[in-house]
Amino acid sequence: MDVRRLTDRLGGLAFGGDYNPEQWDAQVWKEDDELMRRARVNLATVGVFSWALMEPEEGRYDFGWLDDHLDRLHADGVAVDLATPTASPPPWFTLAHPDAMPVGPDGSRLTHGSRDTYCLTAPAYRRAARRIAAALAERYGDHPALALWHVHNEYVTLCWCDHTAAAFRVWLRARHGSLDALNEAWGTAFWSQRYTSWEQILPPRASQWHRNPGQCLDFSRFWSDEALTAYREQRDAIRAHSDRPVTTNLMLPSYQNLDLWAFGREVDLVAVDHYPSAPGIGAAADTAFGADRARSFGGGAPWLLMEQGANTVYEAGRILGKEPGDILRHSLGHIARGSEGALFFQWRQSRAGAEQWHSAMVPHAGPDSRVFREVTATGEAVARLGELAGSTVRAEVAVLHDSDAWWAMQVDGLPSPELDYHAALRRAHRALWDAGLTVDFAHPEHDLDRYRLVVAPALFLLSDAGAENLRRYVADGGTLLVQHAGGAVDERLHARLGGFPAAPLREALGIRVEEHRPLGRDEEVMLSDGSTATAWSECLRTEGAETLAAYTHGMLAGRPALTRHGFGTGHGWYLSTRLDDPGYAALVGRLLAEAGAAPELPGLPPGVEAVTRHAPDGRSWHVLINHLADAVPLPQPGHDLLTGGPLGELPPGGCAVLRTH
């Protein structure tokens, strides 16, 4: 489906957010109309948590209130992203279908009282979800306010109930075909776990000690597939009555147990929610991380930032505020990397309820506040960027991401708790971001030929097909960095025998790992190039590769830590430990120099972000964000869309969007 229809409908990029008018009265609605005009809001997400109002009792719908709000928004020039409310079933559903409440791995059943209290495999829940999606689509499928459909909200709840057990067995039969194949895949010869009937198989519930790793990996795969099937059911129910684009909001990076590549193939456009995990410059880097992943999961197509917090940064259980100017900087950080706009959760900060302290475009203090003034300035800025709609982003470097590899690093019994999948991906992305590079994420089995450099920071699980693809990438001229524990297990979570990684990749890297040696909690090792490393080490032998840095003490003294191997017309690098930040940054710099990858707008100092969006007709725009406290002269002055005039210097903390020729 052509998602350009969304920006055509809006007359430019999207700006707005979740709107929950049911929390307020007519006097507030009147103020909302005026404030939305002031903030240049053109898209409102409606209905996400409104199931109890839409369907006050089973099978009886009340859409009158929703009719009024959609008509009011449309009359005021605001388009609607209409959500199905299925992430928050109403109390009557709980009472009528107690078996549809989720069960934890310890067997305890949750009760109503929060959102996401449902079991995705429960037949009653799935029927109710399809039914209300179809009812909404039948009523509003061609409503003039409707611009986009929003299925569910952040698919997240896992369940280990009997409904799940039955669905899991069906999935396992389809995947493995026979009990013999399943027993072989899960290694059930160990610990007397061999299954002799399908009915014996349960989800990986709480147990005495380590659960079967293959069972846990397959359960993660199953649950992602089940969520995707549930999404498809609602999407198809909507498409029977409406031709508007359909999506769901994905939550990055690890909140949801989902294969985001698979979801990216099924939605009409990728939509994500993103909340930074650190303040200051860390929030800017995390914004780039989330945005680059969102773009990548949609195959590089334009996507949409569905949620961000106007004044929300989450860090270690705290809700921190953003710095002045961050609302614009973060919004442009997403738009720079391909988003077709910037939406927030939510429009007006709730005065009661579980998320009353979650920030909003209109805070508790009202419109006479710093936050709303910055929101209004951001809305005005986004309104000036309509010509960017439909343009895309190019990258010369990629970081490998595979949900199987992530799930494999969550099973019981791994040698070290330091094997943190998303921390490794963030670190690799941050080093490339610090170096001024725009980054794609890619799957190990994707076509990688367009990338000068590919980094595999946490490829613990690697399929045979992925190993062969990476071998070919290097042979054909690519530069590849594989980091510690890479390719240690195959797609069944079986250890690679004869040393890892998989044989085709070993050939490209010119090494063979004989032994892994995790380091102690506070242990550090020195390398021969002066860098420091932590967390992990390996005993490896070179089989054609040159040693660039070696361990300096202990049983690994003199053994390779960092290697490089010329293979075909490319080079395979292997790093067998976790370097400190300066050492890792230096390594990334060497790799970029060897691969010939450079920022699209060279000459800018560290701390100034520059990303280019490209239109099919040859036009392009440099989006610049200054995270420094000083003004920065631009190497290529140009016409700034934000100010409407020429710009030769980026002010402290300032932003610009330069039209190029």
C-alpha positions as CSV (number, residue, x, y, z in Angstrom):
1,M,0.0,0.0,0.0
2,D,1.4,3.4,-0.9
3,V,2.1,5.1,2.4
4,R,2.8,8.4,0.6
5,R,-1.0,8.8,0.8
6,L,-0.5,9.6,4.5
7,T,1.7,12.6,4.0
8,D,-0.4,13.7,1.0
9,R,-3.5,13.6,3.2
10,L,-1.7,15.6,5.9
11,G,-0.1,18.1,3.4
12,G,3.3,17.4,4.8
13,L,5.0,15.6,7.7
14,A,2.9,14.3,10.6
15,F,2.8,16.2,13.9
16,G,0.7,15.4,16.9
17,G,0.1,12.4,19.2
18,D,-2.2,10.3,21.2
19,Y,-5.4,12.1,22.0
20,N,-7.7,10.8,24.7
21,P,-10.7,13.2,24.8
22,E,-12.7,10.7,27.0
23,Q,-10.6,11.9,29.9
24,W,-11.9,15.5,29.7
25,D,-15.0,17.6,29.3
26,A,-16.4,19.9,26.7
27,Q,-14.6,23.0,28.0
28,V,-11.2,21.3,27.7
29,W,-12.2,20.0,24.2
30,K,-12.8,23.6,23.1
31,E,-9.3,24.6,24.4
32,D,-7.8,21.5,22.7
33,D,-9.1,22.8,19.4
34,E,-7.4,26.1,19.8
35,L,-4.2,24.7,21.2
36,M,-3.8,22.1,18.4
37,R,-4.1,24.8,15.8
38,R,-1.5,26.8,17.7
39,A,0.9,23.8,17.8
40,R,0.3,22.9,14.1
41,V,-1.1,19.4,15.1
42,N,-2.3,17.6,12.0
43,L,-2.6,14.0,13.2
44,A,-4.1,12.6,16.4
45,T,-4.1,9.0,17.5
46,V,-7.5,8.2,18.9
47,G,-9.0,5.2,20.7
48,V,-5.9,3.3,22.0
49,F,-7.3,2.6,25.5
50,S,-11.1,3.1,24.9
51,W,-12.4,-0.4,24.7
52,A,-14.6,0.0,27.7
53,L,-16.3,3.0,26.1
54,M,-16.6,1.5,22.6
55,E,-18.0,-1.8,23.8
56,P,-19.6,-1.3,27.2
57,E,-20.9,-4.9,27.3
58,E,-20.1,-7.8,25.1
59,G,-21.3,-7.4,21.5
60,R,-22.9,-4.0,22.2
61,Y,-21.1,-1.0,20.7
62,D,-21.4,2.7,21.5
63,F,-19.6,4.8,18.9
64,G,-21.6,8.0,19.3
65,W,-19.0,9.7,21.4
66,L,-16.3,8.7,18.9
67,D,-18.3,10.0,16.0
68,D,-18.4,13.4,17.7
69,H,-14.7,13.6,18.3
70,L,-13.7,12.4,14.8
71,D,-16.1,14.9,13.2
72,R,-14.7,17.6,15.5
73,L,-11.1,16.8,14.7
74,H,-11.8,16.7,10.9
75,A,-13.6,20.0,11.0
76,D,-10.6,21.5,12.7
77,G,-8.2,20.1,10.1
78,V,-6.7,17.3,12.2
79,A,-6.5,13.8,10.6
80,V,-7.0,10.7,12.7
81,D,-4.9,7.6,13.3
82,L,-7.6,5.4,14.6
83,A,-6.6,2.6,17.0
84,T,-8.1,-0.7,17.8
85,P,-8.3,-0.7,21.7
86,T,-7.3,-4.4,22.1
87,A,-4.3,-3.8,24.4
88,S,-6.6,-3.0,27.3
89,P,-9.6,-5.2,27.6
90,P,-12.5,-3.8,29.7
91,P,-13.5,-5.3,33.1
92,W,-16.5,-7.1,31.7
93,F,-14.2,-9.1,29.5
94,T,-12.2,-10.3,32.5
95,L,-15.3,-11.4,34.3
96,A,-16.8,-13.2,31.3
97,H,-13.5,-14.9,30.2
98,P,-11.2,-15.4,33.2
99,D,-9.3,-18.0,31.3
100,A,-8.1,-15.2,28.9
101,M,-6.1,-13.6,31.7
102,P,-2.3,-14.1,31.3
103,V,-0.5,-16.7,33.4
104,G,3.1,-16.2,34.5
105,P,5.9,-18.8,34.2
106,D,5.3,-19.7,37.8
107,G,1.7,-20.6,37.1
108,S,0.1,-17.5,38.8
109,R,-2.8,-15.9,36.9
110,L,-2.9,-12.1,36.7
111,T,-6.1,-10.2,37.4
112,H,-7.6,-7.1,35.9
113,G,-6.3,-3.7,37.0
114,S,-3.7,-2.7,34.4
115,R,-3.3,-2.7,30.7
116,D,-2.1,-5.7,28.6
117,T,-4.1,-8.1,30.9
118,Y,-4.9,-10.7,28.2
119,C,-3.5,-13.9,26.9
120,L,-2.9,-13.5,23.2
121,T,-3.6,-17.2,22.5
122,A,-7.0,-17.3,24.3
123,P,-9.7,-17.9,21.7
124,A,-12.1,-15.6,23.5
125,Y,-9.6,-12.7,23.3
126,R,-8.8,-13.2,19.7
127,R,-12.5,-13.4,18.8
128,A,-13.2,-10.2,20.7
129,A,-10.2,-8.4,19.1
130,R,-11.2,-9.3,15.6
131,R,-14.8,-8.4,16.3
132,I,-14.1,-4.9,17.5
133,A,-11.5,-4.2,14.8
134,A,-14.1,-5.2,12.2
135,A,-16.8,-3.0,13.8
136,L,-14.5,0.0,13.9
137,A,-13.5,-0.5,10.2
138,E,-17.1,-1.0,9.1
139,R,-18.1,2.3,10.7
140,Y,-15.1,4.5,10.0
141,G,-13.3,2.8,7.1
142,D,-14.0,5.8,4.8
143,H,-14.5,8.5,7.3
144,P,-13.0,11.8,6.0
145,A,-10.9,12.2,9.1
146,L,-9.2,8.8,8.8
147,A,-5.6,8.8,7.6
148,L,-4.1,5.7,9.3
149,W,-5.1,2.6,11.2
150,H,-3.3,1.7,14.4
151,V,-3.7,-2.0,15.4
152,H,-3.4,-2.7,19.2
153,N,-0.6,-1.0,21.2
154,E,2.9,-2.3,21.8
155,Y,2.3,-6.0,21.6
156,V,4.1,-7.2,24.7
157,T,2.2,-9.6,27.0
158,L,3.6,-13.1,27.2
159,C,1.7,-16.0,28.7
160,W,2.4,-19.6,29.8
161,C,-1.2,-20.8,30.3
162,D,-2.9,-24.0,28.9
163,H,-4.2,-22.1,25.8
164,T,-0.6,-21.1,25.1
165,A,0.6,-24.7,25.7
166,A,-1.9,-26.0,23.1
167,A,-1.0,-23.3,20.5
168,F,2.7,-23.9,21.2
169,R,2.3,-27.6,20.3
170,V,0.6,-26.7,17.1
171,W,3.5,-24.4,16.2
172,L,6.1,-27.0,17.1
173,R,4.4,-29.6,14.9
174,A,4.5,-27.2,12.0
175,R,8.2,-26.3,12.6
176,H,9.7,-29.7,13.4
177,G,7.3,-32.1,11.7
178,S,8.0,-35.0,14.1
179,L,8.9,-35.6,17.7
180,D,12.2,-37.2,16.7
181,A,13.2,-33.9,15.0
182,L,12.1,-31.9,18.0
183,N,14.0,-34.1,20.4
184,E,17.1,-33.7,18.2
185,A,16.7,-29.9,18.0
186,W,16.2,-29.5,21.7
187,G,18.9,-32.0,22.8
188,T,16.5,-33.9,25.0
189,A,18.9,-36.8,25.4
190,F,20.4,-34.6,28.2
191,W,18.6,-34.7,31.6
192,S,16.2,-37.4,30.5
193,Q,13.9,-34.9,28.7
194,R,13.0,-37.0,25.7
195,Y,9.3,-36.5,24.6
196,T,7.3,-39.4,23.4
197,S,4.0,-37.5,22.8
198,W,3.1,-34.0,21.9
199,E,0.9,-33.7,24.9
200,Q,3.9,-33.9,27.2
201,I,5.3,-30.6,25.9
202,L,4.6,-27.4,27.8
203,P,5.8,-23.8,27.5
204,P,9.1,-23.2,29.4
205,R,7.5,-22.5,32.8
206,A,9.3,-22.0,36.0
207,S,11.4,-25.1,36.9
208,Q,13.9,-26.3,39.4
209,W,17.0,-24.9,37.6
210,H,18.0,-24.3,34.0
211,R,15.2,-24.7,31.5
212,N,15.9,-26.4,28.1
213,P,17.6,-23.7,25.9
214,G,16.1,-25.0,22.7
215,Q,12.7,-25.0,24.2
216,C,13.1,-21.4,25.4
217,L,14.4,-20.3,22.0
218,D,11.5,-21.9,20.2
219,F,9.0,-20.4,22.7
220,S,10.3,-16.9,21.8
221,R,10.0,-17.7,18.1
222,F,6.5,-19.1,18.7
223,W,5.3,-16.1,20.6
224,S,6.6,-13.6,18.0
225,D,4.8,-15.6,15.3
226,E,1.6,-15.7,17.4
227,A,1.7,-11.9,17.9
228,L,2.2,-11.4,14.2
229,T,-0.8,-13.7,13.4
230,A,-2.9,-11.7,15.9
231,Y,-1.9,-8.5,14.1
232,R,-2.7,-9.9,10.7
233,E,-6.2,-11.0,11.9
234,Q,-7.0,-7.4,12.9
235,R,-5.3,-5.9,9.9
236,D,-7.3,-8.1,7.5
237,A,-10.5,-7.4,9.3
238,I,-9.8,-3.7,8.8
239,R,-8.8,-4.1,5.1
240,A,-12.2,-5.7,4.4
241,H,-13.8,-2.2,5.0
242,S,-11.0,0.3,4.5
243,D,-8.2,1.2,2.1
244,R,-6.2,3.4,4.5
245,P,-2.7,2.2,5.6
246,V,-2.5,-0.1,8.6
247,T,0.3,-0.4,11.1
248,T,1.1,-1.2,14.8
249,N,3.5,0.6,17.1
250,L,6.6,-1.3,17.8
251,M,8.5,-0.6,21.0
252,L,12.3,-0.4,20.7
253,P,14.6,-1.9,21.5
254,S,13.8,-5.0,23.6
255,Y,10.5,-4.3,25.3
256,Q,8.7,-6.7,23.0
257,N,9.4,-10.3,22.3
258,L,9.0,-9.8,18.5
259,D,10.9,-10.5,15.4
260,L,10.8,-6.9,14.1
261,W,12.0,-7.9,10.6
262,A,8.9,-10.1,10.3
263,F,6.6,-7.2,11.5
264,G,8.3,-4.8,9.1
265,R,7.2,-7.0,6.2
266,E,3.6,-7.0,7.3
267,V,2.8,-3.4,8.2
268,D,2.1,-0.8,5.6
269,L,4.7,1.4,7.3
270,V,6.8,0.8,10.3
271,A,5.7,2.8,13.3
272,V,7.7,2.9,16.6
273,D,7.5,4.3,20.1
274,H,10.8,5.6,21.4
275,Y,11.8,6.8,24.8
276,P,15.5,7.6,25.5
277,S,17.2,5.5,28.1
278,A,19.7,8.2,29.2
279,P,19.7,12.0,29.5
280,G,21.8,14.5,27.6
281,I,24.1,13.4,24.7
282,G,23.1,9.8,25.6
283,A,19.5,10.6,24.7
284,A,20.6,12.0,21.3
285,A,22.6,8.8,20.6
286,D,19.8,6.6,21.7
287,T,17.4,8.5,19.5
288,A,19.6,7.8,16.5
289,F,19.8,4.1,17.6
290,G,16.1,3.7,17.7
291,A,15.5,5.7,14.5
292,D,18.1,3.8,12.5
293,R,16.6,0.5,13.6
294,A,13.0,1.6,12.7
295,R,14.1,2.6,9.2
296,S,16.0,-0.7,8.7
297,F,13.1,-2.9,9.8
298,G,11.0,-1.3,7.0
299,G,13.7,-2.0,4.4
300,G,14.7,1.7,4.3
301,A,11.3,3.0,3.4
302,P,9.9,6.0,5.2
303,W,8.5,5.2,8.6
304,L,6.7,7.0,11.5
305,L,7.7,8.0,15.0
306,M,4.3,7.1,16.7
307,E,5.3,8.0,20.3
308,Q,7.9,10.0,22.1
309,G,7.8,11.8,25.4
310,A,7.7,15.6,25.3
311,N,9.6,15.7,28.6
312,T,10.3,12.0,29.4
313,V,13.6,10.2,29.7
314,Y,13.6,6.8,31.4
315,E,16.7,5.8,33.4
316,A,16.9,3.0,35.9
317,G,13.4,3.3,37.1
318,R,13.3,7.1,37.1
319,I,11.4,9.5,34.9
320,L,13.8,12.3,34.1
321,G,13.0,15.5,32.3
322,K,14.5,16.6,29.0
323,E,16.9,19.6,28.6
324,P,15.6,22.8,26.9
325,G,15.6,22.3,23.1
326,D,15.5,18.5,23.3
327,I,11.9,18.3,22.0
328,L,13.0,19.8,18.7
329,R,16.4,18.0,18.6
330,H,14.9,14.6,19.3
331,S,12.1,15.1,16.9
332,L,14.5,16.1,14.1
333,G,16.8,13.2,15.1
334,H,14.0,10.9,14.1
335,I,13.0,12.9,11.0
336,A,16.6,13.0,9.8
337,R,16.6,9.2,9.8
338,G,13.5,8.8,7.7
339,S,10.5,9.4,9.9
340,E,7.5,11.0,8.2
341,G,6.9,13.1,11.2
342,A,7.0,13.3,15.0
343,L,4.1,12.2,17.3
344,F,4.0,12.1,21.1
345,F,2.3,10.3,23.9
346,Q,0.2,12.1,24.7
347,W,-1.5,15.4,23.8
348,R,-2.7,16.4,27.3
349,Q,-1.1,15.1,30.5
350,S,-3.5,12.9,32.5
351,R,-4.6,14.3,35.8
352,A,-5.3,10.8,37.1
353,G,-4.5,7.2,36.3
354,A,-1.4,5.0,36.1
355,E,0.5,7.3,33.7
356,Q,-0.4,10.7,35.2
357,W,3.3,11.6,35.5
358,H,4.1,10.6,31.9
359,S,4.8,13.9,30.1
360,A,2.6,15.3,27.4
361,M,2.5,18.1,24.8
362,V,0.2,20.1,27.1
363,P,1.5,19.5,30.6
364,H,-0.3,19.8,33.9
365,A,0.9,23.4,34.0
366,G,-1.1,24.1,30.8
367,P,-0.1,26.0,27.7
368,D,1.7,28.8,29.6
369,S,4.7,26.5,30.1
370,R,8.2,25.9,28.7
371,V,7.1,22.4,27.4
372,F,4.1,23.7,25.4
373,R,6.1,26.6,24.0
374,E,8.8,24.1,22.8
375,V,6.1,21.8,21.5
376,T,4.6,24.7,19.5
377,A,8.0,25.7,18.2
378,T,8.6,22.1,17.1
379,G,5.3,21.9,15.4
380,E,6.1,25.1,13.4
381,A,9.5,23.6,12.5
382,V,8.0,20.3,11.3
383,A,5.4,22.2,9.3
384,R,8.2,23.8,7.3
385,L,9.7,20.4,6.3
386,G,6.9,19.0,4.1
387,E,9.1,18.7,1.1
388,L,11.1,16.0,2.9
389,A,8.1,13.6,2.7
390,G,8.8,10.4,0.9
391,S,12.6,10.9,0.9
392,T,14.9,8.2,2.2
393,V,18.2,7.8,3.9
394,R,21.3,6.0,2.7
395,A,24.0,4.3,4.8
396,E,27.4,2.8,4.0
397,V,27.8,0.8,7.2
398,A,25.5,-1.7,8.9
399,V,25.2,-3.4,12.3
400,L,23.8,-7.0,12.2
401,H,20.6,-7.7,14.2
402,D,18.9,-11.0,14.4
403,S,16.1,-11.7,16.9
404,D,17.2,-15.4,17.1
405,A,20.6,-14.2,18.3
406,W,19.0,-12.0,20.9
407,W,16.7,-14.8,22.1
408,A,19.6,-17.2,22.2
409,M,21.5,-14.8,24.6
410,Q,18.5,-14.9,27.0
411,V,18.4,-18.6,27.7
412,D,19.5,-20.2,31.0
413,G,23.0,-21.5,31.5
414,L,25.2,-19.1,29.5
415,P,28.8,-18.7,30.7
416,S,28.6,-15.1,31.6
417,P,25.9,-12.5,32.5
418,E,27.9,-10.0,30.5
419,L,26.5,-11.4,27.2
420,D,24.0,-8.5,26.8
421,Y,22.6,-8.4,23.3
422,H,21.2,-5.0,23.1
423,A,24.0,-3.4,25.1
424,A,26.4,-4.7,22.5
425,L,24.3,-3.4,19.6
426,R,24.0,0.0,21.3
427,R,27.7,0.2,21.9
428,A,28.6,-0.6,18.2
429,H,26.0,1.9,17.0
430,R,27.2,4.6,19.4
431,A,30.8,4.3,18.2
432,L,29.7,4.7,14.6
433,W,27.4,7.6,15.6
434,D,30.3,9.3,17.4
435,A,32.3,8.9,14.2
436,G,29.6,10.7,12.2
437,L,28.2,7.8,10.3
438,T,24.6,7.0,9.5
439,V,24.0,3.3,10.3
440,D,21.6,0.7,8.9
441,F,20.7,-2.5,10.8
442,A,20.7,-5.7,8.7
443,H,20.0,-9.4,9.1
444,P,23.0,-11.8,8.7
445,E,21.2,-13.4,5.7
446,H,20.4,-10.1,3.9
447,D,22.1,-8.8,0.8
448,L,25.0,-6.8,2.3
449,D,26.8,-5.8,-0.8
450,R,25.9,-2.1,-0.6
451,Y,27.7,-1.7,2.7
452,R,31.4,-0.9,2.9
453,L,31.5,-2.1,6.6
454,V,29.4,-4.6,8.5
455,V,29.8,-4.9,12.3
456,A,28.5,-8.1,14.1
457,P,28.7,-7.2,17.8
458,A,26.5,-10.0,19.3
459,L,26.0,-12.7,16.7
460,F,26.1,-15.5,19.3
461,L,23.6,-17.6,17.2
462,L,24.4,-17.7,13.5
463,S,22.6,-19.9,11.0
464,D,24.5,-21.9,8.3
465,A,23.0,-19.6,5.7
466,G,24.1,-16.5,7.6
467,A,27.6,-17.8,7.9
468,E,27.8,-18.5,4.2
469,N,26.4,-15.1,3.4
470,L,29.0,-13.3,5.6
471,R,31.8,-15.4,4.0
472,R,30.6,-14.3,0.5
473,Y,30.3,-10.7,1.7
474,V,34.0,-10.6,2.7
475,A,35.1,-12.5,-0.4
476,D,33.4,-10.0,-2.6
477,G,35.2,-7.0,-1.1
478,G,33.4,-6.2,2.2
479,T,35.0,-5.3,5.5
480,L,33.5,-7.3,8.4
481,L,34.1,-7.1,12.1
482,V,32.8,-10.1,14.2
483,Q,33.0,-9.7,18.0
484,H,33.5,-12.2,20.8
485,A,31.3,-15.3,21.0
486,G,30.2,-14.7,17.4
487,G,28.8,-17.7,15.7
488,A,29.3,-20.0,18.7
489,V,26.0,-21.8,18.2
490,D,23.8,-22.7,15.2
491,E,20.1,-22.0,14.6
492,R,19.1,-24.8,16.9
493,L,21.4,-23.4,19.7
494,H,23.7,-26.4,19.2
495,A,27.4,-25.6,19.9
496,R,29.6,-25.4,16.8
497,L,31.9,-28.4,17.0
498,G,35.5,-28.2,16.0
499,G,35.8,-24.6,17.2
500,F,33.6,-21.6,16.4
501,P,32.4,-19.6,14.5
502,A,30.8,-21.7,11.7
503,A,33.2,-23.1,9.2
504,P,32.4,-20.7,6.3
505,L,32.8,-17.7,8.5
506,R,36.0,-19.1,10.0
507,E,37.4,-19.2,6.5
508,A,36.7,-15.6,6.0
509,L,38.1,-14.6,9.4
510,G,41.1,-16.8,9.2
511,I,40.8,-17.9,12.9
512,R,39.4,-20.7,15.0
513,V,38.2,-20.2,18.6
514,E,39.2,-23.1,20.8
515,E,38.1,-21.9,24.2
516,H,36.0,-19.1,25.7
517,R,37.3,-17.6,29.0
518,P,34.8,-15.2,30.6
519,L,36.5,-12.7,32.9
520,G,35.5,-12.0,36.5
521,R,33.2,-9.2,37.5
522,D,35.9,-6.5,37.9
523,E,38.7,-8.2,36.0
524,E,40.6,-6.3,33.3
525,V,43.1,-7.5,30.8
526,M,45.7,-5.5,29.0
527,L,46.4,-5.9,25.3
528,S,49.7,-5.4,23.5
529,D,48.5,-2.2,21.8
530,G,47.9,-0.6,25.2
531,S,44.1,-1.0,25.2
532,T,42.2,-2.5,28.1
533,A,39.5,-5.1,27.9
534,T,36.8,-6.6,30.2
535,A,34.1,-9.2,30.5
536,W,35.3,-11.9,28.1
537,S,38.3,-13.4,26.5
538,E,39.0,-16.3,24.1
539,C,41.8,-18.7,23.3
540,L,42.0,-18.6,19.5
541,R,44.4,-19.6,16.8
542,T,45.1,-17.9,13.6
543,E,44.6,-19.8,10.4
544,G,45.8,-17.2,8.0
545,A,44.9,-14.0,9.9
546,E,47.4,-11.5,11.2
547,T,47.4,-10.6,14.9
548,L,46.9,-6.9,15.5
549,A,46.7,-7.1,19.3
550,A,47.5,-9.9,21.7
551,Y,46.8,-10.6,25.4
552,T,49.7,-9.7,27.7
553,H,49.4,-11.9,30.7
554,G,47.9,-15.1,32.1
555,M,47.4,-18.3,30.1
556,L,46.5,-16.2,27.1
557,A,49.7,-14.2,27.1
558,G,50.9,-13.8,23.5
559,R,47.6,-15.2,22.1
560,P,45.6,-13.2,19.6
561,A,43.0,-10.8,20.8
562,L,42.3,-8.8,17.6
563,T,42.9,-10.2,14.2
564,R,42.6,-9.2,10.5
565,H,42.4,-11.5,7.5
566,G,42.5,-10.7,3.8
567,F,40.0,-13.0,2.1
568,G,39.0,-12.7,-1.5
569,T,39.0,-9.0,-2.1
570,G,37.8,-8.1,1.4
571,H,38.9,-8.3,5.0
572,G,37.5,-10.2,8.0
573,W,38.3,-8.8,11.5
574,Y,37.7,-10.7,14.7
575,L,37.7,-9.2,18.2
576,S,37.8,-11.8,21.0
577,T,37.2,-9.5,24.0
578,R,35.3,-6.4,25.0
579,L,37.5,-3.3,24.5
580,D,37.3,-0.2,26.7
581,D,35.5,2.8,25.1
582,P,38.7,4.5,23.8
583,G,40.0,1.3,22.4
584,Y,36.7,0.4,20.7
585,A,36.4,3.9,19.2
586,A,40.0,3.6,17.8
587,L,39.1,0.2,16.3
588,V,36.0,1.6,14.7
589,G,38.1,4.4,13.2
590,R,40.5,1.9,11.7
591,L,37.7,-0.1,10.2
592,L,36.1,3.0,8.7
593,A,39.4,4.1,7.2
594,E,40.0,0.7,5.7
595,A,36.5,0.4,4.3
596,G,36.5,3.9,2.9
597,A,33.3,4.9,4.8
598,A,33.0,8.6,5.8
599,P,30.3,11.0,7.0
600,E,28.2,12.4,4.2
601,L,29.0,15.9,5.4
602,P,32.7,15.9,6.5
603,G,34.3,18.7,8.4
604,L,31.9,18.8,11.3
605,P,33.3,18.3,14.9
606,P,32.2,15.5,17.1
607,G,28.9,16.4,18.8
608,V,27.3,17.7,15.6
609,E,24.9,15.3,14.0
610,A,24.5,15.3,10.2
611,V,22.2,13.0,8.2
612,T,21.1,13.4,4.6
613,R,17.6,12.5,3.2
614,H,17.4,11.9,-0.5
615,A,14.5,12.3,-2.9
616,P,14.0,10.1,-6.0
617,D,14.2,13.2,-8.2
618,G,17.8,14.0,-7.0
619,R,17.0,16.6,-4.3
620,S,18.5,16.1,-0.9
621,W,18.6,17.7,2.5
622,H,21.2,17.8,5.3
623,V,19.6,17.6,8.7
624,L,22.0,19.1,11.2
625,I,21.8,18.9,15.0
626,N,24.3,20.7,17.2
627,H,24.7,19.0,20.6
628,L,27.5,21.3,21.6
629,A,27.4,24.5,23.7
630,D,29.3,26.4,21.1
631,A,28.3,27.7,17.6
632,V,29.7,25.6,14.7
633,P,30.6,27.1,11.3
634,L,29.1,24.9,8.5
635,P,31.5,23.4,5.9
636,Q,28.8,23.9,3.3
637,P,26.5,26.9,4.0
638,G,23.0,26.5,2.5
639,H,19.4,27.4,2.6
640,D,17.8,26.5,5.9
641,L,14.2,25.3,5.8
642,L,13.7,26.0,9.5
643,T,14.6,29.7,9.2
644,G,13.7,30.2,5.5
645,G,17.1,31.8,4.7
646,P,20.8,31.2,4.2
647,L,22.7,29.7,7.1
648,G,26.5,29.5,7.6
649,E,26.7,28.8,11.3
650,L,24.9,26.4,13.5
651,P,24.0,28.0,16.9
652,P,24.7,26.3,20.2
653,G,22.2,23.5,20.6
654,G,20.6,24.5,17.3
655,C,19.2,22.6,14.4
656,A,19.0,23.2,10.6
657,V,17.7,21.5,7.5
658,L,19.7,22.6,4.5
659,R,18.4,22.1,1.0
660,T,21.2,20.9,-1.3
661,H,21.4,20.8,-5.1
